Amino acid sequence: MTLLLPSPEHYLHNLITMNSSMSKKLWRKALKEHFDCTCVYCGKSYELSQLTLDHVIPRSSGGETIVSNIVPACERCNQKKASKEWRSFMRAAFGYQKLREHIICKHTNGI
């Protein structure tokens, strides 16, 4: 995994020089790159443009749009997960995947 952005100064520079749309694109790109352009659910690698962002706790269940609740997912996994609880979805679709579950728990601070 890579750092979301190189340093706090990098964040500050981007907040000052970018408009909201540019910042959002950079944030989405950085989050996908942080996970090495890999779907957290199926573990496959994709091009940046092929990944979506998924709310680990769905918004319909009270999940927030914050970094610790957003992960990259391929379109297929994102659609299949829908508003399901992430761990139940993963285990039903892929069985117990210790490493991927650990990666998600670490990113979400155990939610």
N, C-alpha and C positions, 0 to 999 in steps of 0.2 A: 504494500500500500504506500501511496505517496502522501505527503502533507497536502492539506486542502489548498493552502497557498503558502509560499515560502516564509513569510514573516508577518508580524502584526503591522509593520510599516507598509507592506505590500497591500494589506487590506485597506489601510488608511489612504494610501495613494489612490487606490481604485475607487473608494467612496468619494473622494474629492474630485477626481477627473472623469468619472463615468456617469452617464445618466442611468436611470433605473433599469431600463431595458438591457443595456450593456452589462450592468452589474449582475442582473439575473442570469444572463447567458454565461458569464464567467463563472458564477456560482454553480450552475448546473454542470458545466464542463469540468470544473474542479472536483465536484463530488463524484462524477463518473470516473475521472482519472485517479482519484483517491482509492477507488476499488479496482484499479487496473483495467477499466472498461469491461468488468465482469459482472454478470447477473448474480446477485447475492443468493438467489434461490436455486437456480439450476447449475451455477458454477461455470457456465460457458462464457467465453470472451466474445465481444462484439465490437463493431466500430462505434464511435461516439454517437453517431446519428441513429444507430439501431437500438440504443438503450433508452428506456423511459425512466422516470423517477417514481418510486412507489412510497406511499405512506405506510410504514411498518404497522402502526396502529391507524387503521383507516379513519379518515375525517368523519365518516358516519358514526364511528364509535368514540368520537371525542379526540382523535389524534390531531396534533397540531402540525403546521407547516414550519417545522424547525429542523435544523441540520440533524439532530439526533433522532429524528423520526422519519427521515427520508433516506432511501437507499436506491441504487441503480438496479433496475430489473429489465429483462428482455420483455418485449411486448407480450409474448405468449404467457410468461409467468405472471406478469402484472394483471393481465386479463383473467387468468385462471384463479389467481389469489382473490381478486375482487375485494370484497369487504371481509374476507375470512381472517381469523387470527393467524398470524404469520407462521407460528410453529406448527400448528395443526395442518395448515396448508402444505408446508414443506414435508412433514412426515408422511402425509397421505400421498403426496406426489413423488417423493424421492426417498422415503425411508429416513432413518436417523442419520443425519449428516453432521457429525460432531464439529468439524472444522468450520463449516459454513454457519452453523448455529452459533458457534463461539464468535465468529466475525460479526454477526448481526448483534449479538448481545453486547459485545465490546463497543460497537458503534452507538448503540441505543442506550448505553448505560444500564443494560439489564432489563429493559421494559418488555 
